[in-house]
Amino acid sequence: MGEAPDGAWLTEAAARTVLRRSADEVPGVRLGPLRISPVDGAPTEEPAVPPPPSALWPGPLRIGAEFTATRLEPFPALADRLRA
């Protein structure tokens, strides 16, 4: 998405839209809550431009999402398909 000097931020709404589109392609799966957080122990940088009010400092991010699914196939296989 860019480097810290680029001054770009990922919004939860944008991430949710992309992940929901992926989840919609996997039969029997429904996307649940989404979390964006900094990667533990990863370095962060000073923002190049003023950040939005709720922004995390520039650096590596972890995106986590819960999902529900029917038992069409084992959950680990469904999770792997969602990650692909």
Buried (B, 14 or more C-beta within 10 A) or exposed (E): EEEBEEEEBBEEEEBBEEBEEBBEEBEEBEBEEBEBEBEEEEEEEEBBEEEEEEEBEBEEBEBEBEBEBEEEEEEEEBBEBBEE
